[in-house]
């Protein structure tokens, strides 16, 4: 990639993602995202079986939460590395580490080895995600950034549809270990073939770039893991272990998380801090909805798991389709307005989920709320990423990517924590199960509506 190409504000007429200057990078990024997505979705139905086989079902929340917590650390590490040495090194390291962690998980003799494998996989995923976003920021000019982000979303469609059922079949016919080891073998060769294609993607470097403390990132990751464990038992009551984990986890997050976010995030200071807060609010509302709607369909509405799976598949397709729309049909609209429109759709989705709780309303209404929310996030999430890129100088793109990933994970943990506490309080009170779900979905209207109101503070300069 030449300096002249990197300096373009807009592509010349006729240039696209697949034109000669960008073709190799586009193939590399898309291939990596497809393989990562396939591995991520295939692991989902496999983990509970693995925990059961290792006689560690009570430890399952810790195993599942290790990935999210570690991705936060990986994002900080990868972002700092990308700013100092360019995005290629953390991208290569993250992808290869991801392959190795599948082997670690697939050969697990204890639940602790399985948890370690998932933790390392989270580190790899965080590094890779931030490195790809940084490389996109450096590689593509102007509107092609939006096109590239929509392509990255599209790369998750096939994995989301094919990954879980194929992994379920392999687990049933063979073993859960075959899923992990098979994914490692399936991923290794194509990844090694793809990596040379991104050899030329370097971009701005800053050897003296300020770096967030990895010790702080580790403390926040530990806090996120504990908080994730604490909120994982939504609907199953509260015990001393979960209360202690909640106190320790949220205490660490309150003490250290602000150091990993842009200064002024919590007061929505204009520019990058406001964009980070939008990520907190949007991801918190969406991923909490994605947890509680399937729980509602399973425990209250009696919907078969296969039907609930269709809602997940529909949401994945809707997200990718909406991302294409924002990248192609809305590319000339002010990005903060696109974010506001997307989050307004998320407000509608939360309201739809609340209506879907009512006994006389068909369960499909609640299931449809996941698809509607995915449409909103498919429009809003890439637009928030573009705003964060616009507010960051080239030599800071890596750190900005780490901050945005931190914001995403913190949003999931924080909103899920509040929603879970409200859910359990309602169950302990007189509202009953239906009222508890209705209260949670009504709560989710608040962060989505706040994001609509604050979107203008992230206006692109």
C-alpha positions in Angstrom: 0.0 0.0 0.0 1.6 3.2 -1.1 1.7 6.4 0.9 -0.2 8.1 -1.9 -3.0 5.6 -1.6 -3.2 5.9 2.1 -3.4 9.7 1.9 -6.5 9.7 -0.3 -9.6 11.1 1.3 -11.9 9.4 -1.3 -11.4 6.6 -3.8 -11.0 7.6 -7.5 -14.0 7.0 -9.8 -14.6 3.3 -10.3 -12.5 2.0 -7.4 -14.1 -0.4 -5.0 -13.2 -3.0 -2.5 -12.4 -5.5 -5.3 -10.4 -3.2 -7.5 -6.7 -3.8 -8.0 -5.3 -1.5 -5.2 -7.5 -3.1 -2.5 -8.3 -6.6 -3.7 -5.6 -8.5 -1.8 -6.4 -6.7 1.5 -10.2 -7.3 1.0 -9.7 -11.0 0.3 -7.4 -11.3 3.4 -9.8 -9.4 5.8 -12.9 -11.2 4.5 -11.3 -14.7 4.7 -10.0 -14.1 8.3 -13.4 -12.8 9.4 -15.3 -15.7 7.8 -13.0 -18.3 9.5 -13.2 -16.5 12.9 -16.9 -16.3 12.7 -17.3 -20.0 11.8 -15.2 -21.0 14.8 -17.1 -18.6 17.1 -20.5 -19.9 16.2 -19.5 -23.5 16.1 -18.2 -23.4 19.7 -21.5 -22.1 21.1 -23.5 -25.4 21.2 -20.3 -27.3 22.1 -19.3 -25.7 25.4 -22.2 -26.9 27.5 -21.6 -30.5 26.4 -17.9 -30.1 27.2 -18.6 -28.7 30.6 -20.9 -31.7 31.3 -18.4 -34.2 30.1 -15.8 -32.7 32.4 -18.2 -32.9 35.3 -18.1 -29.1 35.7 -21.6 -27.9 34.8 -21.5 -25.4 37.8 -18.3 -23.9 36.3 -20.0 -23.3 32.9 -20.7 -19.6 33.4 -17.0 -19.0 34.2 -16.0 -20.9 31.1 -18.4 -19.0 28.9 -17.5 -15.6 30.4 -13.8 -16.1 30.1 -14.0 -15.4 26.4 -15.7 -12.0 26.7 -13.4 -10.9 29.6 -10.3 -11.9 27.7 -11.3 -10.2 24.5 -11.2 -7.0 26.4 -7.6 -7.6 27.3 -6.8 -8.7 23.8 -8.3 -5.5 22.4 -6.1 -3.3 24.5 -3.0 -5.4 23.8 -3.7 -5.5 20.0 -4.6 -1.8 19.8 -1.4 -0.7 21.5 0.7 -3.1 19.4 -1.0 -1.8 16.2 -0.2 1.8 16.9 3.5 1.0 17.6 4.2 -1.5 14.8 1.2 -1.4 12.4 -1.8 -3.7 12.3 -0.2 -6.7 10.5 1.7 -8.1 13.5 -1.2 -8.3 16.0 -3.4 -9.6 13.2 -1.1 -12.4 12.3 -0.5 -13.2 16.0 -4.1 -13.1 16.9 -5.2 -15.4 14.1 -2.4 -18.0 14.8 -3.1 -17.8 18.5 -6.8 -18.5 17.8 -5.8 -21.7 16.0 -3.6 -22.8 18.9 -6.3 -22.2 21.5 -8.7 -24.5 19.7 -6.2 -27.3 20.2 -5.9 -26.3 23.9 -9.6 -26.5 24.3 -10.0 -29.7 22.3 -7.5 -31.6 24.4 -8.9 -30.4 27.8 -8.5 -32.9 30.6 -10.0 -30.5 33.2 -12.4 -27.6 33.2 -9.5 -25.3 34.1 -7.8 -26.2 30.8 -11.0 -25.6 29.0 -11.4 -22.2 30.7 -7.8 -21.3 29.8 -8.4 -22.2 26.2 -11.5 -20.0 26.1 -9.6 -17.2 27.8 -6.7 -17.4 25.3 -9.2 -17.5 22.5 -10.8 -14.3 23.8 -7.4 -12.7 23.8 -6.8 -13.8 20.2 -10.3 -12.6 19.1 -9.8 -9.2 20.7 -6.4 -8.7 19.1 -7.7 -9.8 15.7 -10.9 -7.6 15.8 -9.0 -4.5 16.7 -6.2 -5.2 14.2 -8.7 -5.6 11.4 -10.5 -2.4 12.2 -7.2 -0.6 12.4 -6.1 -2.0 9.1 -9.4 -1.0 7.5 -8.9 2.5 8.8 -5.5 2.7 7.2 -6.2 0.8 4.0 -9.4 2.2 2.5 -10.2 5.8 1.8 -13.5 7.6 2.4 -16.7 5.7 1.7 -14.8 2.5 1.1 -14.4 2.2 4.9 -18.2 1.8 5.3 -18.2 -0.7 2.5 -15.5 -2.7 4.1 -17.2 -2.8 7.5 -20.5 -4.0 5.9 -18.5 -6.7 4.2 -17.0 -7.8 7.5 -20.6 -8.1 8.8 -21.7 -10.1 5.8 -18.8 -12.6 6.4 -20.7 -13.8 9.5 -23.9 -14.8 7.8 -22.9 -18.3 6.6 -21.0 -19.1 9.8 -24.1 -18.1 11.9 -26.3 -20.3 9.9 -24.1 -23.3 9.3 -21.7 -23.3 12.4 -24.1 -24.2 15.2 -26.0 -27.1 13.4 -22.8 -28.6 12.0 -21.1 -28.5 15.4 -24.2 -30.0 17.0 -24.1 -32.9 14.5 -20.4 -33.5 15.0 -20.8 -33.4 18.8 -23.7 -35.9 18.6 -22.1 -38.3 16.2 -18.6 -38.1 17.4 -17.5 -35.9 20.3 -17.2 -32.3 21.4 -13.4 -32.6 21.1 -13.7 -33.2 17.4 -15.4 -29.9 17.0 -12.5 -27.9 18.5 -9.7 -30.0 16.9 -11.6 -30.1 13.5 -11.9 -26.3 13.6 -8.2 -26.0 14.3 -7.3 -28.1 11.3 -9.9 -26.5 9.1 -8.7 -23.0 10.0 -5.0 -23.4 10.0 -4.2 -24.0 6.4 -6.5 -21.4 4.9 -5.3 -18.8 7.4 -1.7 -19.5 6.5 -2.5 -19.1 2.9 -4.4 -15.8 3.5 -1.8 -14.0 5.7 0.6 -13.2 2.9 -2.2 -11.3 1.2 -2.2 -8.7 4.0 1.6 -8.3 4.0 1.4 -4.8 2.5 -1.1 -3.4 5.0 0.9 -1.3 7.4 -0.4 2.3 7.8 0.7 4.9 10.2 3.0 4.0 13.0 3.8 5.8 16.2 6.7 4.3 18.1 6.1 6.8 21.0 2.4 6.3 21.2 1.0 6.4 24.7 -0.1 3.0 25.8 -2.7 2.0 28.4 -1.4 -0.2 31.2 -1.7 -3.9 30.5 -2.0 -4.4 34.3 -5.1 -2.1 34.2 -6.4 -4.1 31.3 -5.8 -7.3 33.2 -7.7 -6.0 36.2 -10.6 -4.9 34.1 -10.7 -8.3 32.3 -10.7 -10.0 35.7 -13.5 -7.7 36.9 -15.5 -8.5 33.7 -15.1 -12.2 34.2 -16.3 -12.0 37.8 -19.2 -9.8 36.8 -20.1 -12.1 33.9 -20.2 -15.0 36.3 -22.3 -13.0 38.7 -25.0 -12.1 36.1 -24.9 -15.5 34.3 -27.5 -16.9 36.8 -30.3 -14.6 35.8 -33.5 -16.3 36.8 -31.9 -18.9 39.0 -31.9 -16.8 42.2 -29.1 -15.2 44.2 -26.5 -16.9 46.4 -23.5 -15.9 48.3 -21.0 -16.9 45.6 -22.8 -14.7 43.0 -23.1 -11.8 45.3 -19.4 -12.0 46.2 -18.4 -12.2 42.5 -20.7 -9.2 41.7 -19.1 -7.1 44.4 -15.6 -7.9 43.4 -16.2 -7.8 39.6 -18.1 -4.5 39.5 -15.7 -3.0 42.1 -12.8 -3.7 39.8 -14.7 -2.3 36.8 -15.6 0.9 38.6 -12.0 1.4 39.8 -10.1 0.6 36.6 -12.4 0.6 33.5 -12.4 4.4 33.1 -8.7 4.3 32.4 -9.3 2.2 29.3 -11.9 4.6 27.8 -11.5 8.0 26.3 -11.5 10.8 28.9 -15.0 12.2 29.2 -16.8 9.0 28.1 -19.3 9.0 31.0 -20.3 12.6 30.5 -20.6 12.1 26.7 -17.9 14.7 25.9 -18.1 15.6 22.2 -16.2 13.5 19.7 -14.6 10.2 20.5 -15.8 10.0 24.2 -19.4 10.3 23.0 -18.8 7.6 20.3 -17.5 5.3 23.1 -20.5 5.9 25.2 -22.8 5.1 22.2 -21.0 1.8 22.0 -21.6 1.1 25.7 -25.3 1.9 25.4 -25.9 0.2 22.1 -24.1 -3.1 22.8 -25.5 -3.2 26.4 -29.1 -2.9 25.1 -28.7 -5.3 22.2 -26.8 -8.2 23.8 -29.0 -8.1 26.9 -32.0 -8.4 24.7 -30.3 -11.3 22.9 -30.0 -13.1 26.3 -33.4 -12.5 27.8 -35.6 -13.1 24.7 -34.4 -16.7 24.2 -34.8 -17.2 28.0 -38.4 -15.9 27.8 -39.2 -18.1 24.8 -37.8 -21.2 26.5 -39.0 -20.8 30.1 -42.3 -19.0 29.7 -43.6 -19.4 26.1 -42.5 -23.0 25.6 -40.9 -22.4 22.2 -38.8 -25.3 20.9 -35.0 -24.6 20.8 -35.0 -25.1 17.0 -37.5 -22.3 16.6 -35.5 -20.0 18.9 -32.5 -20.8 16.8 -34.3 -19.4 13.8 -34.6 -16.1 15.6 -30.8 -16.1 16.0 -30.3 -16.9 12.4 -32.7 -14.2 11.3 -31.0 -11.7 13.5 -27.6 -12.5 11.9 -28.9 -12.1 8.4 -30.8 -8.9 9.4 -27.6 -7.4 11.0 -25.6 -8.1 7.8 -28.3 -6.7 5.5 -28.7 -3.6 7.6 -24.9 -3.2 7.6 -24.9 -3.3 3.8 -27.6 -0.6 3.7 -25.6 1.7 5.9 -22.5 1.2 3.9 -24.0 1.7 0.4 -27.4 3.4 0.6 -26.7 5.7 3.6 -23.0 6.4 2.9 -23.6 10.1 2.2 -25.8 10.7 5.3 -24.3 12.2 8.4 -23.1 9.3 10.5 -24.5 10.6 13.8 -27.9 10.7 12.2 -27.5 7.1 11.0 -26.6 6.1 14.5 -29.6 7.8 15.9 -31.9 6.1 13.4 -30.4 2.7 14.2 -30.8 3.1 17.9 -34.4 4.3 17.4 -35.1 0.9 15.8 -33.5 -0.7 18.9 -36.0 1.3 21.1 -38.8 -0.2 19.0 -37.3 -3.7 19.4 -37.2 -3.4 23.2 -40.8 -2.3 23.2 -41.7 -5.2 20.9 -40.1 -7.6 23.3 -42.1 -6.2 26.2 -45.3 -6.7 24.2 -44.2 -10.2 23.4 -44.3 -11.1 27.1 -48.1 -10.8 27.3 -49.8 -14.2 27.3 -52.3 -13.3 24.6 -49.5 -12.2 22.1 -48.0 -14.9 19.8 -44.4 -15.8 20.8 -43.2 -14.9 17.3 -43.6 -11.2 18.4 -40.9 -11.6 21.0 -38.7 -13.6 18.6 -39.1 -10.9 16.0 -37.7 -8.3 18.4 -34.3 -9.9 18.0 -34.5 -9.4 14.3 -35.6 -5.8 14.6 -32.9 -5.1 17.1 -30.3 -6.6 14.7 -31.5 -4.3 12.0 -31.0 -1.3 14.3 -27.5 -2.4 15.4 -26.5 -3.4 11.9 -27.1 0.3 10.9 -25.7 1.8 14.1 -22.7 -0.3 15.1 -20.6 0.3 11.9 -21.5 3.9 11.9 -20.2 4.3 15.5 -17.0 2.6 14.3 -16.7 5.1 11.5 -17.2 8.0 13.8 -14.5 6.7 16.1 -12.1 6.5 13.2 -13.0 10.0 12.1 -12.2 11.4 15.6 -8.8 9.6 15.8 -5.5 10.5 14.1 -3.9 7.7 12.1 -1.3 6.9 14.8 -4.0 6.4 17.4 -6.4 4.1 15.4 -5.2 1.0 17.3 -5.8 2.4 20.7 -9.2 3.7 19.6 -10.1 0.3 18.4 -9.2 -1.2 21.8 -11.2 1.5 23.6 -14.2 0.8 21.5 -14.0 -3.0 22.1 -13.6 -2.2 25.9 -16.7 0.0 25.6 -18.6 -2.8 23.9 -17.7 -5.4 26.6 -18.4 -3.0 29.5 -21.8 -2.2 28.0 -22.7 -5.9 27.9 -21.6 -6.5 31.5 -23.0 -3.3 32.9 -26.5 -3.4 31.3 -26.7 -7.2 31.8 -25.9 -6.7 35.5 -28.5 -4.1 36.0 -31.1 -6.1 34.1 -30.3 -9.3 36.0 -30.6 -7.6 39.3 -33.9 -6.1 38.3 -35.1 -9.5 37.1 -34.2 -11.3 40.3 -35.8 -8.5 42.4 -39.0 -8.8 40.4 -39.0 -12.6 40.8 -38.6 -12.2 44.6 -41.5 -9.7 44.6 -45.1 -9.9 43.6 -44.7 -9.2 39.9 -44.2 -12.8 38.9 -42.2 -14.2 36.0 -44.1 -12.3 33.3 -43.7 -9.0 35.1 -40.0 -9.7 35.6 -39.4 -10.1 31.9 -41.6 -7.0 31.1 -39.5 -5.0 33.5 -36.3 -6.0 31.9 -37.4 -5.1 28.4 -38.8 -1.8 29.6 -35.4 -1.1 31.1 -33.7 -1.7 27.8 -35.6 1.1 26.2 -33.6 3.5 28.4 -30.0 2.9 27.1 -31.3 2.7 23.5 -33.2 6.0 23.8 -30.3 7.7 25.5 -28.1 6.7 22.6 -30.6 8.4 20.2 -30.5 11.5 22.3 -26.6 11.6 22.5 -25.8 10.6 18.9 -25.3 14.3 17.9 -22.4 14.7 20.4 -20.4 12.3 18.3 -20.9 14.4 15.1 -18.1 14.0 12.6 -15.9 17.1 12.4 
